[in-house]
Amino acid sequence: MLYYIFYPLRNLWFGFNVFKYITFRAAMASLTAFLISLAAGPFVIRWLKKMNFGENIRRDHVESLYDMQKHKKGTPTMGGILIILAISVSTLLWADVANQYVLVAMAAFLWLGLVGFSDDYTKVLRKHNQGLAPGMKLLAQVILGSAVALYIIFFTPIPRALTVPFVKGFVLNLGIFYVLFVVLVITSASNAVNLTDGLDGLAIGCTVIAALSYSILSYVTGHFKLSEYLNVFYLPGGGELAVFCAGVAGAGLGFLWFNSHPAEVFMGDTGSLALGGAIGVVAVLIKKELLLFLVGGIFVIEALSVVLQVIWVKTKKRRLFLMSPIHHHFQHLKWSESKITIRFWIVAIVLALLSLSTLKLQ
């Protein structure tokens, strides 16, 4: 919005010309989202406490996990409201709000935020431990993924072919399976972040790292000369997604201020489903879907640990991990919560750097 207000005034004062640059607006979006999170955080936390939106730790689920997590009972959840507020305002202020890709990313983000809020509301306010039926959440994610895929097919120049990281010149045309693939990417990303959100600061820290990576990737994708030089897909207007992703990173850092151990607030499904889905949508829009396996490697490992655990129990009649998702496995090995979180962050940073290296190897 500020772009449309101040950039036209560049003839009155040359300083307004800075609003043309995506790098400037991305930095300001990140800073704005961070400051909004810091400023609004205490008010949101007090409101959540007043509404009795506290975390319910189930003893009947896993006794050993309850012993490790029982001190968190009653901690305000649904803090994703704060994240959604910060990202929405910063994007509205600093991004080109007429850009179709920003609108798609924001629509997906808000849609999944609403789904997550409904799930948290059911679990917390109505004291229903299971939240929304899994089928309902999956249906909402499938509807979103299908809508994004169909929009891309009919209203954008984005190709349905996939590029493979580290493999130059190789593309895979998905044809009629493209819609299914987009649904799979967005649904998997959304649920993977949700599964990772089990320790203080773990999910949001990894999300910040992934968002920063995709902010850089989006900028390169929308920059004609850089995309040509690095031999990556060029998407006119795609650079604006860098502003959105920077806002995600800034809001995440601000939320981490309150979510670091010992957490004062949890994001709940309101935040985790929305953040994961938003990153998945950006990955699809800039044609870096497969790179999500590297950028979001921690999320992939967390989700994969759950899948492997289920398969192992059903086929081998015993557990592969002491508990899944895998961060709980390390808790059972007596690693401290802070040690697990920081080490997972380190791995996430290494994977993000590795993913960015693919830009030169395309």
C-alpha positions in Angstrom: 0.0 0.0 0.0 2.8 2.4 0.9 4.3 1.7 -2.6 1.3 3.2 -4.2 1.2 6.2 -1.9 4.9 7.2 -1.9 6.5 6.0 -5.1 4.4 8.3 -7.3 5.8 11.2 -5.2 9.4 10.5 -6.4 9.3 13.5 -8.6 8.7 15.7 -5.6 11.6 14.2 -3.6 14.1 11.6 -5.0 14.0 9.8 -1.6 10.6 8.3 -2.4 12.3 6.3 -5.2 13.4 3.8 -2.6 9.9 2.4 -2.5 10.5 0.9 -5.9 13.1 -1.5 -4.6 11.8 -4.9 -3.3 14.9 -5.3 -1.1 14.0 -2.1 0.8 10.3 -3.1 1.2 11.2 -6.6 2.2 13.5 -5.4 4.9 10.9 -2.9 6.1 8.2 -5.6 6.0 10.3 -7.9 8.2 11.1 -5.1 10.6 7.4 -4.0 10.8 6.2 -7.5 11.4 8.8 -8.0 14.1 7.8 -4.8 15.9 4.1 -5.5 15.7 4.7 -8.9 17.2 6.8 -7.4 20.0 4.3 -4.6 20.7 1.1 -6.7 20.4 2.4 -9.8 22.0 1.8 -8.9 25.7 -1.8 -7.8 24.9 -2.6 -10.9 22.9 -1.2 -13.2 25.6 -3.2 -11.4 28.3 -6.3 -11.7 26.1 -5.7 -15.4 25.5 -5.4 -15.9 29.3 -8.5 -14.0 29.9 -10.4 -16.2 27.4 -8.9 -19.3 29.1 -7.3 -20.4 25.8 -4.8 -22.6 27.7 -2.9 -25.6 26.4 -4.5 -28.9 27.5 -1.8 -31.6 28.1 -3.5 -35.0 27.9 -2.3 -37.5 30.5 -4.2 -40.4 28.8 -2.3 -39.9 25.6 1.2 -40.9 26.6 2.1 -41.0 30.2 5.9 -40.4 29.8 5.2 -37.4 27.5 2.8 -35.9 30.0 5.6 -36.0 32.7 7.9 -34.0 30.4 5.2 -31.6 29.2 2.9 -31.2 32.2 4.5 -27.9 33.3 3.2 -26.4 30.0 -0.4 -27.0 31.0 -2.5 -23.8 30.9 0.1 -21.9 28.8 -1.9 -19.7 26.3 -2.3 -21.2 22.9 -3.7 -19.9 19.6 -0.9 -17.4 19.6 -0.9 -17.8 15.8 -3.4 -14.9 15.9 -0.4 -12.7 16.7 1.5 -14.1 13.8 -1.4 -13.6 11.4 -1.9 -10.0 12.5 1.8 -9.1 12.1 2.2 -10.7 8.7 -1.1 -9.3 7.3 -0.3 -5.8 8.4 3.3 -5.8 7.2 2.3 -7.3 3.8 -0.5 -4.8 3.4 1.8 -1.9 4.1 4.9 -2.9 2.2 4.0 -5.3 -0.6 2.4 -4.5 -3.9 -1.1 -5.4 -2.9 -2.3 -5.6 -6.5 0.3 -8.3 -7.2 -1.6 -11.5 -8.0 1.0 -13.8 -6.4 1.0 -11.8 -3.1 -2.8 -12.1 -3.1 -2.7 -15.8 -3.7 -0.1 -16.3 -0.9 -2.1 -14.1 1.5 -5.4 -15.8 0.7 -3.9 -19.3 1.3 -2.3 -18.0 4.5 -5.5 -16.6 5.9 -7.6 -19.6 4.8 -5.3 -22.1 6.7 -5.2 -19.7 9.6 -9.0 -19.9 9.8 -8.8 -23.7 9.6 -6.2 -23.8 12.3 -8.3 -21.4 14.5 -11.3 -23.6 14.1 -9.3 -26.6 15.2 -7.8 -24.8 18.2 -11.2 -23.4 19.1 -12.8 -26.8 19.1 -9.9 -28.3 21.2 -9.5 -25.5 23.7 -12.7 -23.6 24.1 -15.0 -26.5 23.9 -12.6 -28.8 25.7 -12.6 -31.3 22.8 -9.2 -33.0 22.8 -9.3 -34.0 19.2 -10.2 -30.7 17.6 -11.6 -30.8 14.1 -12.1 -34.2 12.5 -8.9 -35.0 10.5 -11.0 -35.4 7.4 -12.3 -31.9 7.8 -8.9 -30.4 8.0 -7.6 -32.4 5.1 -10.6 -31.4 3.0 -9.9 -27.7 3.7 -6.3 -28.2 2.6 -7.3 -30.1 -0.5 -9.7 -27.4 -1.5 -7.0 -24.8 -1.1 -4.4 -26.8 -3.0 -6.8 -27.5 -5.8 -7.8 -23.8 -6.0 -4.2 -22.7 -6.1 -3.3 -25.2 -8.8 -6.3 -24.3 -11.0 -5.5 -20.6 -10.6 -1.9 -21.2 -11.7 -3.1 -23.2 -14.7 -5.6 -20.7 -16.0 -4.4 -17.3 -14.9 -0.6 -17.4 -14.7 2.4 -18.1 -17.0 3.8 -20.6 -14.4 4.6 -23.9 -16.1 3.4 -27.3 -14.9 6.9 -28.8 -15.4 9.2 -29.4 -12.4 12.9 -28.5 -12.2 15.1 -30.8 -10.1 17.7 -29.2 -7.7 21.3 -29.8 -8.6 20.3 -31.2 -12.1 20.8 -28.7 -14.9 18.3 -28.7 -17.8 16.2 -31.5 -16.5 12.4 -30.9 -16.3 9.5 -33.2 -15.5 6.2 -32.4 -17.0 3.4 -33.4 -14.7 0.5 -32.8 -17.1 -2.8 -33.8 -15.6 -1.1 -34.8 -12.3 -0.1 -31.2 -11.6 -3.2 -30.4 -9.5 -2.6 -33.5 -7.3 1.1 -32.5 -6.9 0.2 -29.0 -5.8 -2.3 -30.3 -3.3 0.3 -32.7 -2.0 2.9 -29.9 -1.6 0.7 -27.5 0.2 -1.0 -30.1 2.4 2.3 -31.7 3.4 4.0 -28.4 4.2 1.1 -27.3 6.3 0.9 -30.5 8.3 4.7 -30.9 8.6 5.0 -27.6 10.4 2.1 -28.6 12.6 3.9 -31.8 13.6 7.1 -29.9 14.3 5.3 -27.6 16.8 6.0 -29.6 19.9 8.8 -27.9 21.7 9.3 -24.3 22.7 10.6 -22.3 19.7 11.2 -25.3 17.5 8.7 -24.8 14.7 8.8 -21.0 14.6 12.6 -20.9 14.5 12.7 -23.4 11.6 9.9 -21.4 9.9 11.9 -18.2 10.1 14.9 -19.9 8.4 12.7 -21.3 5.7 10.9 -18.0 5.1 14.2 -16.1 4.8 15.4 -18.7 2.3 12.3 -18.4 0.2 12.5 -14.6 0.4 15.8 -14.8 -1.4 14.6 -17.4 -3.8 11.5 -15.3 -4.6 13.6 -12.2 -5.2 15.9 -14.1 -7.7 12.9 -15.6 -9.4 11.4 -12.2 -10.0 14.6 -10.6 -11.1 15.2 -10.9 -14.9 19.0 -10.5 -14.9 19.6 -12.7 -11.8 17.3 -15.5 -12.9 18.9 -15.5 -16.4 22.4 -15.5 -14.9 21.6 -18.3 -12.5 19.5 -20.2 -15.0 16.4 -20.4 -12.9 12.7 -19.9 -13.8 11.8 -16.2 -14.2 8.4 -15.1 -13.0 7.6 -11.4 -13.7 6.1 -10.0 -10.5 7.3 -13.0 -8.5 9.8 -10.9 -6.6 7.0 -9.4 -4.6 6.7 -12.7 -2.7 10.1 -11.8 -1.2 8.2 -9.0 0.7 5.6 -11.5 2.0 8.2 -14.0 3.0 10.3 -11.4 4.8 7.1 -10.4 6.7 6.7 -14.1 7.7 10.3 -14.1 9.0 9.9 -10.9 10.9 6.7 -12.0 12.5 8.3 -15.3 13.4 11.2 -13.7 15.1 8.8 -11.5 17.1 6.7 -14.5 18.1 9.9 -16.4 19.1 10.5 -13.6 21.7 7.5 -15.0 23.6 7.7 -18.6 22.4 11.3 -19.3 23.4 11.9 -21.6 26.4 10.1 -21.5 28.7 7.3 -20.4 26.3 4.8 -17.7 27.4 2.5 -18.6 24.4 2.1 -21.4 21.8 1.1 -20.7 18.2 -1.3 -23.6 18.0 -2.7 -24.9 14.8 -3.8 -21.3 14.0 -0.2 -20.5 13.3 1.4 -23.7 12.3 -1.1 -24.7 9.6 -1.0 -21.2 8.2 2.8 -20.8 8.2 3.4 -24.2 6.6 0.8 -23.7 4.0 2.1 -20.2 3.1 5.6 -21.5 2.5 4.2 -24.4 0.4 2.3 -22.0 -1.7 5.3 -19.7 -2.3 7.4 -22.8 -3.2 4.7 -23.7 -5.8 4.5 -20.2 -7.3 8.2 -19.7 -7.8 8.8 -23.3 -9.0 10.9 -24.4 -6.1 8.6 -27.2 -4.9 11.2 -29.9 -4.7 13.7 -27.6 -3.0 11.2 -27.5 -0.1 12.6 -30.9 0.9 15.9 -29.2 1.6 14.8 -25.8 2.8 12.2 -27.3 5.1 14.3 -30.4 5.9 13.5 -30.4 9.6 9.8 -30.4 8.8 10.3 -33.3 6.4 12.3 -35.3 9.0 9.6 -34.6 11.6 6.8 -35.8 9.3 8.7 -38.7 8.0 9.5 -39.9 11.6 5.7 -40.1 12.2 5.1 -42.1 9.0 8.0 -44.5 9.7 6.9 -45.0 13.3 3.4 -46.0 12.1 4.7 -48.3 9.4 7.2 -49.9 11.8 4.6 -50.5 14.5 2.2 -52.1 12.1 4.7 -54.3 10.3 7.4 -55.0 13.0 5.1 -54.8 16.0 7.6 -52.5 17.7 8.7 -48.9 17.7 11.4 -47.5 15.5 11.8 -44.4 17.7 11.1 -44.1 21.4 8.4 -41.6 20.4 7.4 -39.6 17.3 7.6 -36.9 16.1 11.4 -37.3 16.4 11.9 -34.3 18.7 10.1 -36.4 21.4 12.5 -39.3 20.7 15.4 -37.0 21.8 13.4 -35.9 24.9 13.2 -39.6 25.9 17.0 -39.7 25.5 17.2 -37.0 28.2 18.2 -34.2 25.9 17.1 -30.9 27.3 14.4 -29.1 25.4 16.6 -26.1 24.6 19.4 -28.4 23.3 17.0 -30.2 20.9 15.6 -26.9 19.6 18.9 -25.2 19.0 20.5 -28.3 17.4 17.5 -28.6 15.1 17.9 -24.9 14.2 21.5 -25.5 13.4 20.5 -28.4 11.0 17.8 -26.1 9.5 20.4 -23.4 8.8 22.8 -25.8 7.2 20.0 -27.2 5.0 18.9 -23.7 4.0 22.5 -22.8 3.0 22.7 -26.0 1.0 19.4 -25.2 -0.8 20.6 -21.7 -1.7 23.7 -23.2 -3.2 21.5 -24.9 -5.8 21.0 -21.5 -7.4 24.5 -21.6 -8.8 24.4 -25.3 -9.7 21.3 -25.1 -11.9 
